[in-house]
Each structure stands twice: as structure tokens, then as C-alpha cells.
Amino acid sequence: KGWKQMSTEHQYAYVIDINKCIGWGGCVRACKEENDVPEGVFRTWVERYVLTEDGVYVDSPKGGAEGFEPISEDLKEKAIKSFFVPKMCNHCENPPCVQVCPVGATYKSPEGFVLVDNDYCLGCAYCVQACPYGARFINPVTKKADKCTWCYHRVKNGRQPACVEACPTKARLFGDLKDPESEVSQIFKQNKWMVLKPHMFTSPMCFYIELPREVA
């Protein structure tokens, strides 16, 4: 599947169960509060997909932070299926953003987190362009590259990412693949997951359950 284990004490992974996401938006709000994310940009966001015979309708008003309005009657008549897909940095094993950074400001931690060192970042946005998942942006306040860190500061202190704690349906899970008892390890063993854009060969560490092929 493109995933390979790293020789570190921990190997963290993120799992999203599409069937459990209700598009509530509490995850996005929790992320913004925890990480002081400015208005208009998002470290994590939720997209709504509506599959019809004519194609796929996608929207994500305000990043899904305030939930979603009911779909229109016209669209409802055409809808075959609708669902929500949370998105964020995939903390890839082979991250293109690290490769293109001219000063090494984007790097991988020993645990596999892809992070940005603001002291070195030039704000050139090369990494923003290189990310195939649209997960990076230039922070309008700091003028530096910004993105989801999987709440690295919380994980280092034995806590879960803010978005995971905020999810009322446990659609978001986070844990250590090297811990055989962790929920993500159990799910990973079932081999029923998919990743976004597998053809990019970035080996994402964000895994989706029941992800429709129209999204992948």
C-alpha cells in the first residue's frame, strides 16, 4: 500500500472513518482555538461531497467550522449519496514539501511529524505549491508557512490532537502504530483503509475508512 515502517520508538498515524463523520465542525473549531489559526485559513477542514449521476458536488463553507446547511431540493433530488470528508496535512513518509524547501525550514521529526521551523521559514510558498493535498498556506499574521502539526505539542505530552478530542462520534482516531493495543493499530491490521491520491507515492500517514473512490 505504499506504507513503510520507520526505525523510531513511535510511528504515529491518523485514521478517519467517513461513515462516522457528521459534518458538525467542532474539530475545525477546536483546531483553530488550540493553534491560534487566523480567520480565513484552516489547518484542518471538512468537505461535503454529494454524488449524483451528473458528477460530484463538493463544498466546504468556512472550512466546515460552522457545520453545513441542508443541500438544496434540486441537488437532493439528484443525490445518490452524500458524506463528509475531513482533510488535513497527511504527514507523508515521502513529503514533497520537505524536498522543495530551500532552507530546510520544513522537516520531519523523529516520530514522523512533518513540521515547520518558523525561525528559518522564508515564506516563499514553495511548500504550499508542492503539497498535493492543499494542506499548507501562508499564515496571514506570521507570513510563514503553516499547516496541521497533528498537535505535536500535545502528543509530546501524552495527549491527543485537539480535533480528535473534539469529535463526538470518534470519526477521528490518532495513535501509535508501534503500540499493538492502540486503536489505529487494530484498524490498520484489518487492511480496509485507503489514502488520498495514492498515485502521488507520498505514502501518507493519514488513513481513511470507507473512502469513496471519487474522493481518493
C-alpha positions in Angstrom: 0.0 0.0 0.0 3.0 2.3 -0.1 3.4 2.5 3.7 6.7 1.5 5.3 7.7 1.5 9.0 10.3 3.9 10.3 13.0 2.8 12.8 11.9 5.0 15.6 10.4 4.4 19.0 7.0 5.6 17.8 5.2 5.7 14.4 2.0 7.8 14.6 -0.9 7.5 12.3 -4.2 9.3 11.9 -7.4 7.4 10.9 -10.7 8.9 9.7 -13.9 6.9 9.4 -16.0 8.6 6.7 -19.2 6.7 7.9 -18.9 8.3 11.4 -18.3 12.0 10.3 -21.5 14.1 10.7 -20.0 17.4 9.5 -20.5 19.1 12.8 -17.4 21.2 12.6 -16.3 21.0 16.2 -12.9 19.6 15.1 -12.2 22.6 13.0 -13.2 25.0 15.8 -11.0 23.1 18.3 -8.0 23.3 15.9 -8.4 27.0 15.5 -8.6 27.6 19.2 -5.8 25.3 20.1 -3.4 26.5 17.5 -4.5 30.2 17.2 -5.3 29.8 13.5 -6.3 33.1 11.9 -9.7 33.6 10.2 -10.0 32.5 6.6 -7.3 29.8 6.8 -7.5 26.2 8.1 -5.2 23.6 9.4 -8.0 21.0 9.2 -11.3 21.4 7.4 -14.3 19.3 6.4 -15.6 18.9 2.9 -19.1 17.8 2.0 -19.5 15.5 -1.1 -22.7 14.8 -2.9 -22.6 12.1 -5.5 -25.1 12.5 -8.4 -25.5 10.9 -11.8 -24.1 14.1 -13.3 -21.0 14.2 -11.2 -19.7 15.2 -7.8 -20.7 18.3 -5.9 -18.2 19.4 -3.2 -18.4 22.3 -0.8 -16.7 23.4 2.4 -18.1 26.7 3.5 -15.9 28.3 6.2 -13.9 25.1 6.3 -16.9 23.3 7.8 -16.2 25.1 11.1 -19.9 26.1 11.4 -21.4 22.9 10.1 -23.3 22.6 6.8 -26.7 23.9 5.6 -29.1 21.2 4.2 -28.5 20.6 0.5 -30.9 22.2 -1.9 -34.0 20.4 -3.0 -32.7 20.3 -6.6 -29.5 18.7 -5.5 -31.3 16.4 -3.1 -33.4 15.0 -6.0 -30.2 14.2 -7.9 -28.2 12.9 -5.0 -27.2 9.2 -4.9 -25.0 9.6 -1.8 -23.7 12.3 0.4 -21.0 12.2 3.1 -18.3 14.4 4.8 -14.6 14.1 4.4 -12.2 15.7 7.0 -8.9 16.9 5.5 -5.6 18.0 6.9 -1.8 17.5 6.4 -1.2 13.9 5.7 2.3 13.8 7.3 3.7 11.8 4.5 6.5 9.4 4.6 7.8 11.0 1.4 6.7 14.6 1.8 7.2 16.8 -1.3 7.1 19.9 0.9 10.3 18.9 2.6 12.1 18.3 -0.7 11.3 21.7 -2.1 12.1 23.9 0.9 15.3 25.8 0.0 16.4 26.4 3.6 15.3 23.3 5.4 12.5 25.0 7.4 10.2 22.1 6.6 11.4 18.9 8.2 10.3 15.6 9.7 10.6 14.9 13.4 12.0 11.6 14.6 8.4 10.4 15.1 7.4 11.2 11.5 5.6 14.5 12.1 6.1 17.0 9.2 6.8 20.4 10.8 7.8 23.9 10.0 10.5 25.9 11.8 9.3 29.5 11.8 12.8 30.8 12.6 14.0 29.5 9.2 10.9 29.8 7.0 11.2 32.5 4.3 7.5 32.4 3.4 8.4 31.6 -0.2 5.4 29.3 -0.5 7.3 26.6 -2.5 6.0 24.0 0.0 2.4 25.4 -0.4 2.6 24.7 -4.1 4.3 21.3 -3.7 1.7 19.8 -1.3 -0.7 17.6 -3.3 -3.3 17.8 -0.6 -3.8 21.6 -0.4 -2.9 21.3 3.3 -0.4 24.2 3.5 -0.9 28.0 3.5 1.0 31.2 4.2 -0.2 32.4 7.6 -1.5 36.0 7.1 -0.2 37.0 10.5 3.2 35.5 10.7 3.8 35.4 6.9 5.3 32.0 7.4 4.2 28.6 6.0 1.6 27.0 8.2 -0.2 23.6 8.4 -1.6 20.9 10.7 1.0 19.5 13.1 -1.2 16.8 14.5 -0.9 18.9 17.6 2.7 17.8 18.0 3.0 19.9 21.3 0.1 17.9 22.8 1.2 14.5 21.6 4.7 15.0 23.1 2.9 15.5 26.4 0.8 12.3 26.1 -2.3 14.0 24.8 -4.4 13.5 21.7 -4.7 16.2 18.9 -7.4 18.8 19.7 -9.6 17.7 16.7 -9.6 14.1 17.9 -10.7 15.0 21.4 -13.4 17.3 20.0 -15.0 14.7 17.7 -18.3 13.4 19.3 -18.6 10.3 17.0 -15.0 9.1 17.1 -14.7 9.6 13.4 -11.1 10.8 14.0 -8.6 8.5 15.7 -4.9 9.0 16.4 -2.3 6.7 17.8 1.0 4.8 17.6 1.2 2.0 15.1 4.1 0.5 17.2 1.6 0.0 20.1 -0.2 -3.2 19.2 -3.0 -2.3 21.5 -3.8 1.1 20.0 -7.0 1.6 18.1 -5.1 2.7 14.9 -3.0 -0.5 15.1 -6.1 -2.6 15.2 -7.7 -0.8 12.3 -4.5 -0.9 10.3 -4.3 -4.7 10.7 -7.8 -5.0 9.1 -6.3 -3.6 5.9 -9.6 -1.8 5.0 -8.1 1.6 4.7 -7.3 3.9 1.8 -5.3 7.1 1.4 -5.8 10.2 -0.7 -4.0 10.4 -4.1 -2.1 7.1 -3.8 -0.7 7.8 -7.3 1.5 10.6 -5.9 3.5 8.0 -3.9 3.9 10.3 -0.9 3.0 7.4 1.5 0.5 9.4 3.6 0.2 8.6 7.3 -3.5 9.7 7.3 -5.7 6.7 6.5 -9.4 6.7 5.6 -12.0 4.0 6.2 -14.8 3.7 3.6 -13.3 6.4 1.4 -15.2 6.5 -1.9 -13.0 6.3 -5.0 -14.4 9.6 -6.2 -12.6 11.2 -3.3 -9.4 9.2 -3.4 
